[in-house]
Amino acid sequence: MSASSPARSVLLIVGGSIAAFKVPELVRLLQAEGMQVRCVLTEGGSQFVTPLTLQALSGQPVHMDLFSLTAEQEMGHIALSRSADLVLVCPASANLLARMARGLADDLAGALLLATDAPVMAVPAMNVRMWEHPATQANVALLAERGVRILPPASGPMACGEFGPGRMPEPVEIKDAVLAFFRQQQCQAGPLAGCRIVVTAGPTHEPLDPVRYLANRSSGQQGFALASALADMGASVTLVSGPVSLPAPAGVMYLACETAREMQALVMGSGPFDVAVCTAAVADWRPEHEAGQKIKKTGGSDTAPAIKLVPNPDILAELSAPGAGRPRLVVGFAAETENVIAHATAKRQRKQCDWIVANDVSPQTGNMGGVNNEVVLITASNVEHWPRMSKADVAKQLAARITDWLSE
């Protein structure tokens, strides 16, 4: 049976800060990552966001009343406090932080926070003066000492017109912090716990002069999705990527580079690894010489300058070479435009890697740069066609396959 990503449950306590208007977007982002979200709305929070909005987005009843006759028939506040893998207090107003520090339990949020045995993460949001006040700082320090994870506020303009620290981080940053927390937990208990994996992604840019370069159309999406999927399984993932426009995955060691030689240095200098997955579309060649200044037309001539190309390092072949430092499993990717299986099979044999994931990147397929992919997994003994699916699903399926192989 294939391994799968863990289920994650978040109990979201919404405090009384105007930043609560961002919470619906946070709920949406957490759910997009496969998390179940239940909401507890404080009296203050209900001034900025409605129970109906949170219920519609989360698909779960919104809890507000400590003394609900229906819920408390079964000691609902206790059951609710134990149902989550993480209690997220967001936004955590100055008042809510103070109540948490003092252990007040005269409302549902306070009772839950006292009764829970789940990890707690708080996201402060308040006026800069309130954030900087010694009382708030003392409360935050005390909560951190007790094990509450504090996501520091951002700096910027506030609804009150002041500027400084105290702004709630953007929902995507909070989502990443939650993801990083869960992935850190998986590093202790997940099916790939203790496994070190390197993933390469994106294109490389090989400079011709200060303003021009040789490159390809790789977006990096497949490699980034795979790094995330492997981290979800508990692996310690190092993602080495060429130039892309994607944010670094949460809970992953991210190393950015530009050229093939830079990628080679980062990959070889970060090991050893148990598994290497090379999704990057590394340029096969680079200009022998990079011009120090922009190459100009001369004398009105349209004659193109001669550009001599030389081979780039072969990172996949170097990782696959026999030796004491070779990863237990090396997976390459082959982007082809014709004879996909034949060319990919030959590449696997030539590079000496264990598996090759091949796909057709002809323009009409939309695979390169698109959100979907259709791949073939080629091993020494098998050729397996996978149906067309999202790159995220390809990543999950490949991560599960790697997990199964390592456990054999």
Secondary structure as GFF3:
##gff-version 3
##sequence-region A 1 408
A	DSSP	beta_strand	8	14	.	.	.	ID=ss1
A	DSSP	three_ten_helix	18	22	.	.	.	ID=ss2
A	DSSP	alpha_helix	23	32	.	.	.	ID=ss3
A	DSSP	beta_strand	35	41	.	.	.	ID=ss4
A	DSSP	three_ten_helix	45	47	.	.	.	ID=ss5
A	DSSP	alpha_helix	51	58	.	.	.	ID=ss6
A	DSSP	alpha_helix	69	72	.	.	.	ID=ss7
A	DSSP	alpha_helix	76	82	.	.	.	ID=ss8
A	DSSP	beta_strand	86	92	.	.	.	ID=ss9
A	DSSP	alpha_helix	94	102	.	.	.	ID=ss10
A	DSSP	alpha_helix	108	115	.	.	.	ID=ss11
A	DSSP	beta_strand	120	124	.	.	.	ID=ss12
A	DSSP	alpha_helix	128	132	.	.	.	ID=ss13
A	DSSP	alpha_helix	134	145	.	.	.	ID=ss14
A	DSSP	beta_strand	149	150	.	.	.	ID=ss15
A	DSSP	beta_strand	154	157	.	.	.	ID=ss16
A	DSSP	beta_strand	163	167	.	.	.	ID=ss17
A	DSSP	alpha_helix	171	189	.	.	.	ID=ss18
A	DSSP	beta_strand	196	201	.	.	.	ID=ss19
A	DSSP	beta_strand	206	209	.	.	.	ID=ss20
A	DSSP	beta_strand	212	214	.	.	.	ID=ss21
A	DSSP	alpha_helix	221	232	.	.	.	ID=ss22
A	DSSP	beta_strand	236	241	.	.	.	ID=ss23
A	DSSP	beta_strand	253	256	.	.	.	ID=ss24
A	DSSP	alpha_helix	260	270	.	.	.	ID=ss25
A	DSSP	beta_strand	275	278	.	.	.	ID=ss26
A	DSSP	beta_strand	285	287	.	.	.	ID=ss27
A	DSSP	beta_strand	309	311	.	.	.	ID=ss28
A	DSSP	alpha_helix	315	320	.	.	.	ID=ss29
A	DSSP	beta_strand	329	336	.	.	.	ID=ss30
A	DSSP	alpha_helix	340	351	.	.	.	ID=ss31
A	DSSP	beta_strand	355	360	.	.	.	ID=ss32
A	DSSP	three_ten_helix	363	365	.	.	.	ID=ss33
A	DSSP	beta_strand	372	373	.	.	.	ID=ss34
A	DSSP	beta_strand	375	378	.	.	.	ID=ss35
A	DSSP	beta_strand	383	385	.	.	.	ID=ss36
A	DSSP	beta_strand	389	390	.	.	.	ID=ss37
A	DSSP	alpha_helix	391	407	.	.	.	ID=ss38
###
